[in-house]
Amino acid sequence: MKSDLPEVEALLRSCTLPVGGIGEHALQFHVSRDKSGLLGCAGIEEYGGTVGLLRGLAVAERARCAGLGELLMSALVADVRQRGLESLVLRTETAAGYFSRFGFTKIPRSEVPHRLLVSREFAETIAARATVMAIAL
Ligand SMILES: CC(C)(COP(=O)(O)OP(=O)(O)OC[C@H]1O[C@@H](n2cnc3c(N)ncnc32)[C@H](O)[C@@H]1OP(=O)(O)O)[C@@H](O)C(=O)NCCC(=O)NCCS
């Protein structure tokens, strides 16, 4: 929901994850919270009805290693499958090992779906050293 965005941005910044374009694109965020605030988030941007871009998987430090990241990823992948998307793409600098647990594999930039490659959000938030990963749905 739009009202979650300030907290989502704050959590992403605290994890040094990019916030560019968040809230501007057709983006859905799954969030988890407790009384003290946001515990975790995972977002999806949709491109051309076929490709999803995972944006901002983050879990607050106080809630880590308790399965919340896995829960958010499961909810997000189920959501994306229900929308009928064909693949889900992400880029990461630090968590390739984490995403491989869910079946994501590294892909070269030449295999990034064209719709995604030309998008402003992807271009602006991909660091040259980021690993791009994808999963077929
Ligand atoms: C990555 C992240 C979302 C994982 O959330 P989480 O709720 O702690 O993860 P889970 O409880 O589902 O899984 C914990 C397991 O993942 C492993 N793990 C956590 N972060 C990892 C990483 N960056 N690389 C590889 N493995 C990682 C833990 O060591 C733990 O392993 P174990 O099951 O063998 O003990 C969280 O550490 C985070 O927000 N990190 C900062 C932001 C980030 O890197 N986001 C992803 C980049 S796009």
The ligand as an SDF file (V2000), in Angstrom:
LIG
                    3D

 48 50  0  0  0  0  0  0  0  0999 V2000
   18.8230  -11.3110    2.7360 C   0  0  0  0  0  0  0  0  0  0  0  0
   17.7500  -11.1310    3.8160 C   0  0  0  0  0  0  0  0  0  0  0  0
   16.4770  -10.5780    3.1670 C   0  0  0  0  0  0  0  0  0  0  0  0
   17.4420  -12.5040    4.4360 C   0  0  0  0  0  0  0  0  0  0  0  0
   16.3460  -12.3680    5.3370 O   0  0  0  0  0  0  0  0  0  0  0  0
   16.1180  -13.3710    6.5820 P   0  0  0  0  0  0  0  0  0  0  0  0
   14.7120  -13.2490    7.0070 O   0  0  0  0  0  0  0  0  0  0  0  0
   17.1880  -13.1280    7.5900 O   0  0  0  0  0  0  0  0  0  0  0  0
   16.3970  -14.7780    5.8620 O   0  0  0  0  0  0  0  0  0  0  0  0
   15.7810  -16.2120    6.2320 P   0  0  0  0  0  0  0  0  0  0  0  0
   15.4500  -16.2780    7.6790 O   0  0  0  0  0  0  0  0  0  0  0  0
   14.7340  -16.5490    5.2220 O   0  0  0  0  0  0  0  0  0  0  0  0
   17.0450  -17.1430    5.9030 O   0  0  0  0  0  0  0  0  0  0  0  0
   18.1570  -17.1300    6.7410 C   0  0  0  0  0  0  0  0  0  0  0  0
   19.2820  -17.9020    6.0730 C   0  0  0  0  0  0  0  0  0  0  0  0
   19.7310  -17.1620    4.9120 O   0  0  0  0  0  0  0  0  0  0  0  0
   21.1340  -16.9150    5.0510 C   0  0  0  0  0  0  0  0  0  0  0  0
   21.4230  -15.5910    4.4740 N   0  0  0  0  0  0  0  0  0  0  0  0
   20.9980  -14.4080    4.9210 C   0  0  0  0  0  0  0  0  0  0  0  0
   21.4980  -13.4170    4.1630 N   0  0  0  0  0  0  0  0  0  0  0  0
   22.2590  -14.0100    3.2140 C   0  0  0  0  0  0  0  0  0  0  0  0
   23.0660  -13.5180    2.1480 C   0  0  0  0  0  0  0  0  0  0  0  0
   23.1820  -12.2070    1.9130 N   0  0  0  0  0  0  0  0  0  0  0  0
   23.7050  -14.4190    1.3540 N   0  0  0  0  0  0  0  0  0  0  0  0
   23.5980  -15.7690    1.5800 C   0  0  0  0  0  0  0  0  0  0  0  0
   22.8560  -16.2870    2.5990 N   0  0  0  0  0  0  0  0  0  0  0  0
   22.2080  -15.4100    3.4030 C   0  0  0  0  0  0  0  0  0  0  0  0
   21.3830  -16.9270    6.5570 C   0  0  0  0  0  0  0  0  0  0  0  0
   22.7330  -17.1870    6.8300 O   0  0  0  0  0  0  0  0  0  0  0  0
   20.4710  -18.0630    7.0010 C   0  0  0  0  0  0  0  0  0  0  0  0
   21.0940  -19.2880    6.7030 O   0  0  0  0  0  0  0  0  0  0  0  0
   20.7220  -20.6780    7.4860 P   0  0  0  0  0  0  0  0  0  0  0  0
   19.2860  -20.9920    7.1440 O   0  0  0  0  0  0  0  0  0  0  0  0
   21.6630  -21.6790    6.8630 O   0  0  0  0  0  0  0  0  0  0  0  0
   20.9530  -20.4230    8.9230 O   0  0  0  0  0  0  0  0  0  0  0  0
   18.2440  -10.1970    4.9600 C   0  0  0  0  0  0  0  0  0  0  0  0
   19.4710  -10.6840    5.4540 O   0  0  0  0  0  0  0  0  0  0  0  0
   18.4270   -8.7480    4.5140 C   0  0  0  0  0  0  0  0  0  0  0  0
   17.4910   -7.9610    4.5520 O   0  0  0  0  0  0  0  0  0  0  0  0
   19.6490   -8.3820    4.1120 N   0  0  0  0  0  0  0  0  0  0  0  0
   19.9610   -7.0060    3.7100 C   0  0  0  0  0  0  0  0  0  0  0  0
   19.2730   -6.6310    2.4230 C   0  0  0  0  0  0  0  0  0  0  0  0
   19.6320   -7.5630    1.2840 C   0  0  0  0  0  0  0  0  0  0  0  0
   20.7860   -8.0020    1.1270 O   0  0  0  0  0  0  0  0  0  0  0  0
   18.5920   -7.8620    0.4590 N   0  0  0  0  0  0  0  0  0  0  0  0
   18.7160   -8.6960   -0.7080 C   0  0  0  0  0  0  0  0  0  0  0  0
   19.4990   -8.0100   -1.7450 C   0  0  0  0  0  0  0  0  0  0  0  0
   18.5910   -7.5690   -3.1550 S   0  0  0  0  0  0  0  0  0  0  0  0
  1  2  1  0
  2  3  1  0
  2  4  1  0
  2 36  1  0
  4  5  1  0
  5  6  1  0
  6  7  2  0
  6  8  1  0
  6  9  1  0
  9 10  1  0
 10 11  2  0
 10 12  1  0
 10 13  1  0
 13 14  1  0
 14 15  1  0
 15 16  1  0
 15 30  1  0
 16 17  1  0
 17 18  1  0
 17 28  1  0
 18 19  1  0
 18 27  1  0
 19 20  2  0
 20 21  1  0
 21 22  1  0
 21 27  2  0
 22 23  1  0
 22 24  2  0
 24 25  1  0
 25 26  2  0
 26 27  1  0
 28 29  1  0
 28 30  1  0
 30 31  1  0
 31 32  1  0
 32 33  2  0
 32 34  1  0
 32 35  1  0
 36 37  1  0
 36 38  1  0
 38 39  2  0
 38 40  1  0
 40 41  1  0
 41 42  1  0
 42 43  1  0
 43 44  2  0
 43 45  1  0
 45 46  1  0
 46 47  1  0
 47 48  1  0
M  END
$$$$
